[in-house]
């Protein structure tokens, strides 16, 4: 794919068609159930690829599936327009009984498109393209274990989507159906290869060209929509810039708090150098010369000495944000009550300065992420964090919420959780692009996750999230730092900013997740190659900073 993008060589294009053509044809046939229509749709997919190879990032299989689905749906819409309204209504009526193959085929690809990009890629590679775990993992750029986990998670998510569409099927039956689809005979892919797509030898005005043009047009308007949102947010920031500069905090700020130009309002905006919490906060303390914990080697080994550091944030993937967003609001932002769920007893009651358009982790409709919402009151200098946030009629509900005074070092009560398993604030531990790309420095600790933790925590954490008591496992709040002799000179400049912070301030273990996953905010400006360079750092390059009293209650 990289060679074709660079040189447009027909041989490279033919290899792509040979590898992915059967999956694309099967997808089109499932939706259309008509040979000629499926051929047209499949050829349009590869025509789009030939014309716009730069539109593909890393997820080629998932991208091809989505374009195939969209092209097939355009043909379906052509059919529908030729039918009477009553026939359309009858055809689209949902079914709550166990589906036969034809019904499931109608719903499958529409549901697949709604999977997050990495999960859709895993399902497509592992099931629809019938690849072994090792080969599928190599294509997806992850380990076989991760690929299998994504495929399993994708199946469960796919079943949930189908259930919401009133198609009832078990996970076992869905897996069996996908395997059967991968083994199904398809029309020979030779018809795709006969098109000299790399040379653009497709008749202008033909159905294939029209379908391809529709796909390219849809991509264009998606970009326009994204740009319009950015311009709207940028314009709003510009419009309020003058009063913001003149609007100082209503409460005097202690001299120990770093103060810079007041932050603008909006999503993932720069704080202008202002640092949460006082300078002597654990988050803002230089720990580069602190002694190493006696159990450092054992604790690091329990997480994984050979496992890489990974950025759990970046540019959008398949149109969805990657990372945890935040929003800066004004002190005059109206406060709203929140109806809390299972974590009510450990939640700060509020009310919370929650705008109707507040960003939620994973996107408004995502049900895999923790759906955290982070709000910073710029004027009163407080942090509001909610977890599992949902609309509740005209109001809001969440599993729990925490409020932090950013002028104070006060911790939450012992045993209280927050928007992460450690009872720590989420926002201070995020890698933010405004610090990395604009200020060229991160002046606070970061946060990371690992898969297994101990039933214990160490300050500043206030909560554990495990039943395991093995002393070899790390407690919540454990702080690690990058070893002083680790050479960061060969890394890209933006990566060096992150790595220097890990040397100076380290990172707190804040929750459960994949091992050595570093938290951060979503931003279009993140460079994927820079973020991937962080994977050159391994667990063995870290050491545990000496811990204080370990709490078990």
PECORZI-V911596 format. One record per pair of residues at least 12 apart in sequence whose ideal C-beta (glycine too) atoms are under 8 Angstrom apart, sorted by the first residue. I is the first residue (numbers start at 1). GAP is how many residues later the second one is. If there is no record, write none. Layout:
BEGIN
i = [I:I]
gap = [GAP:GAP]
END
This chain:
BEGIN
i = [1:1:1:1:4:4:4:5:5:5:8:8:8:9:10:10:10:13:13:13:13:13:14:16:16:16:17:17:17:17:18:18:20:20:20:20:21:21:21:21:21:22:22:22:23:23:23:23:23:23:24:24:24:24:24:24:24:25:25:25:25:25:25:25:26:26:26:26:26:27:27:27:27:27:27:28:28:28:28:28:28:29:29:30:30:30:30:30:31:31:31:31:31:31:31:32:32:32:33:33:35:37:37:38:38:39:39:40:40:40:40:41:41:41:41:41:41:42:42:42:43:43:43:43:43:43:44:44:44:44:44:44:44:45:45:45:45:45:45:46:46:46:47:47:47:47:47:47:47:48:48:48:48:49:49:49:50:50:50:51:51:51:52:52:55:57:57:58:58:59:59:59:59:59:59:60:61:61:61:61:61:62:62:62:62:62:65:65:65:65:65:65:66:66:66:67:68:69:69:69:69:70:70:70:71:71:71:71:72:73:74:74:75:94:94:94:95:95:96:96:97:98:98:99:99:99:101:103:104:104:104:105:107:107:107:108:108:108:110:111:111:111:111:112:112:114:115:115:115:115:116:116:116:116:116:116:116:117:117:117:118:118:118:119:119:119:119:119:119:120:120:121:121:122:122:122:122:122:122:122:123:123:123:123:123:123:125:125:125:125:126:126:126:127:127:127:127:127:127:128:128:128:129:130:130:130:133:133:136:146:153:155:155:155:155:156:157:158:159:159:160:162:195:222:230:233:233:236:236:237:237:237:237:240:240:241:244:244:244:244:245:245:247:247:248:249:249:249:249:249:250:250:250:251:251:251:253:253:254:254:256:256:256:257:257:257:257:257:257:257:258:258:258:258:258:259:260:260:260:261:262:262:263:263:263:264:265:265:265:265:266:266:267:267:267:267:268:268:268:268:268:268:268:268:268:268:269:269:270:270:271:271:271:273:275:275:276:276:276:276:276:276:276:277:277:277:277:277:278:278:278:280:281:282:282:282:282:283:283:283:283:283:283:284:284:284:284:285:285:286:286:287:287:287:287:287:287:287:288:288:288:288:290:290:291:291:292:292:292:292:293:293:293:293:293:294:295:295:295:296:296:298:299:299:299:299:299:300:300:300:300:300:300:301:301:302:302:302:302:302:303:303:303:303:303:303:304:304:304:305:305:305:306:306:306:307:307:307:307:308:308:308:308:308:308:308:309:309:309:309:309:309:309:309:309:310:310:310:310:310:310:311:311:311:311:311:311:311:312:312:312:312:312:312:312:313:313:313:313:313:313:313:313:313:313:314:314:314:314:314:314:315:315:315:315:315:315:316:316:320:320:320:321:321:321:321:321:322:323:323:323:323:323:323:323:324:324:324:324:324:324:324:324:324:325:325:325:325:325:325:326:326:326:326:326:326:326:327:327:327:327:327:327:327:328:328:329:329:329:329:329:329:330:330:330:331:331:331:331:332:333:333:333:334:335:335:335:335:335:336:336:336:336:336:336:336:337:337:337:337:338:338:338:338:338:338:338:338:338:338:339:339:339:339:339:340:340:340:340:340:341:341:341:341:341:342:342:343:343:343:343:343:344:346:346:346:346:346:347:347:347:348:348:348:350:350:350:352:352:352:352:352:353:353:353:354:354:354:354:354:358:358:358:359:360:360:360:361:370:370:370:371:371:371:371:372:372:372:372:372:372:372:373:373:373:373:374:374:374:376:376:381:381:381:382:382:382:382:383:383:383:383:383:384:384:384:385:385:385:385:385:385:385:385:385:386:386:386:386:387:387:387:387:387:388:400:400:400:401:402:402:402:402:402:404:411:411:411:412:412:413:414:414:414:415:415:415:416:416:417:417:417:418:418:420:420:420:421:421:421:421:421:421:421:421:422:422:422:422:422:422:422:422:422:422:422:423:423:423:423:423:424:424:424:424:424:424:424:426:426:426:428:428:428:429:429:429:429:429:429:429:429:430:430:430:430:430:431:431:431:431:431:431:432:432:432:433:433:433:433:435:436:436:436:437:437:440:440:441:441:441:442:442:442:442:442:443:443:444:444:445:445:445:445:445:445:446:446:446:446:446:446:446:446:446:447:447:447:447:447:447:447:448:448:448:448:448:448:448:448:448:449:449:449:449:449:449:449:449:449:450:450:450:450:450:450:450:451:451:451:451:452:452:452:453:453:453:453:453:453:453:453:453:454:454:454:454:454:454:454:454:455:455:455:455:456:456:456:456:456:457:457:457:457:457:458:458:458:458:458:458:458:458:458:459:459:459:459:460:460:461:461:461:461:461:461:463:464:464:464:465:465:466:474:474:475:475:475:476:476:476:477:477:477:478:478:478:478:479:479:479:479:479:479:479:480:480:480:480:480:480:480:481:481:481:481:481:481:481:481:481:482:482:482:482:482:482:482:483:483:483:483:484:486:486:486:486:488:488:491:491:491:492:492:492:492:494:494:495:495:495:495:498:498:499:499:502:506:515:516:518]
gap = [15:52:55:59:12:49:194:48:49:51:42:45:190:189:186:188:189:33:36:37:184:185:179:30:33:44:29:172:175:176:171:175:40:41:44:109:21:25:168:171:172:107:164:167:38:41:42:101:105:106:18:21:22:40:41:44:168:13:14:17:161:162:164:167:102:155:156:158:160:38:41:42:45:82:101:13:14:17:40:43:44:157:158:75:76:78:79:151:38:41:42:45:74:75:78:40:43:44:69:72:152:35:38:34:149:148:152:35:167:168:171:27:30:31:33:34:170:26:29:150:148:149:152:154:159:165:27:163:164:165:167:168:171:19:22:23:26:167:170:146:149:151:148:150:155:161:162:164:165:19:164:167:168:15:18:148:147:148:150:149:161:165:164:167:164:260:471:83:470:58:59:62:81:258:259:79:60:63:64:68:78:55:58:59:62:256:44:47:48:55:59:63:47:54:252:148:41:40:41:43:44:43:145:148:140:141:143:144:37:37:137:140:136:71:72:73:71:72:70:72:71:70:71:68:69:70:76:64:63:65:73:76:55:58:60:54:69:73:55:47:50:51:54:12:46:47:39:42:43:46:41:201:202:204:246:250:252:200:201:203:22:32:199:31:32:34:35:38:249:34:198:19:29:14:18:25:28:29:31:32:27:28:31:32:35:55:14:15:22:26:21:22:25:24:48:51:52:54:55:50:53:54:53:49:52:53:14:15:15:368:215:16:19:20:23:15:211:16:12:15:207:12:13:97:294:33:34:29:30:27:28:29:32:24:25:23:18:19:20:21:16:17:15:132:14:13:129:130:131:132:81:129:130:129:130:156:128:154:24:153:22:23:24:18:20:21:22:124:149:150:15:16:17:21:185:15:12:13:14:12:12:116:65:113:115:64:63:64:65:113:61:62:58:59:60:92:57:58:59:91:164:165:166:253:254:255:59:165:164:168:57:105:163:166:168:169:107:128:130:149:151:152:168:129:130:131:132:151:129:130:131:129:128:127:163:177:178:145:146:161:162:177:222:159:160:161:221:160:220:218:219:158:192:194:217:218:219:258:193:196:215:216:255:256:254:255:251:252:253:254:250:251:252:253:254:252:176:177:249:247:248:174:173:174:175:179:245:180:239:240:242:243:244:171:238:150:168:170:171:172:147:148:171:212:213:236:211:212:235:233:234:235:232:233:234:208:209:231:232:208:226:227:228:229:230:231:139:207:209:225:226:228:229:230:232:204:206:207:208:224:225:120:206:207:209:215:220:223:137:201:202:205:206:207:208:117:118:205:206:207:208:209:210:213:218:206:208:209:212:214:217:207:208:209:210:211:213:206:208:42:43:46:38:40:41:42:201:200:38:107:196:197:198:199:200:37:48:50:102:106:195:196:197:198:34:35:36:49:196:197:33:48:49:50:101:104:195:28:31:32:46:47:48:49:48:50:24:26:46:47:48:49:47:48:49:46:47:48:49:47:20:22:44:19:15:16:17:18:19:14:15:16:17:18:59:60:13:14:58:59:12:13:14:16:48:57:58:59:60:63:53:56:57:58:59:57:58:59:60:61:47:56:57:58:59:57:58:44:56:57:58:74:56:54:67:69:70:71:53:54:55:53:54:55:34:51:53:23:32:34:49:51:22:24:31:19:21:30:32:42:15:17:31:14:12:13:29:12:17:18:49:16:17:18:19:13:14:15:16:17:47:54:12:13:16:25:45:52:53:30:51:24:25:26:21:22:23:24:20:21:23:42:44:17:18:19:16:17:18:19:33:34:40:41:42:12:14:15:33:12:13:14:31:32:12:17:18:19:18:14:16:17:21:23:21:48:49:51:50:51:49:48:137:139:47:48:138:46:47:45:46:48:44:45:27:90:91:32:42:43:44:55:89:90:91:35:39:40:41:43:54:55:86:87:88:89:34:38:39:40:53:23:36:37:38:53:84:86:21:84:93:16:17:19:15:16:17:18:78:79:81:90:16:17:89:90:91:15:67:87:88:89:90:88:89:91:88:90:92:93:62:58:61:62:57:88:53:57:56:59:60:55:56:58:59:63:58:62:57:61:34:56:60:61:62:63:52:55:56:59:60:61:62:72:73:60:61:62:63:64:71:72:32:59:60:61:62:68:69:70:71:60:61:62:63:64:65:66:68:70:24:59:62:63:64:65:66:61:62:63:64:14:16:21:12:13:15:20:21:22:23:56:59:12:14:15:16:17:19:20:21:12:13:14:97:19:20:94:95:96:18:19:20:93:94:17:18:19:20:89:90:91:92:93:18:89:90:92:17:48:14:15:16:47:48:49:13:12:87:88:46:47:46:35:70:34:72:75:33:34:35:31:32:33:30:31:66:69:27:28:29:30:65:66:68:26:27:29:62:63:64:65:21:22:23:24:25:26:61:62:64:17:20:21:24:55:59:60:20:58:59:60:19:13:17:51:55:12:15:42:43:45:35:37:38:41:33:36:35:36:38:39:20:36:35:38:40:39:24:23:16]
END
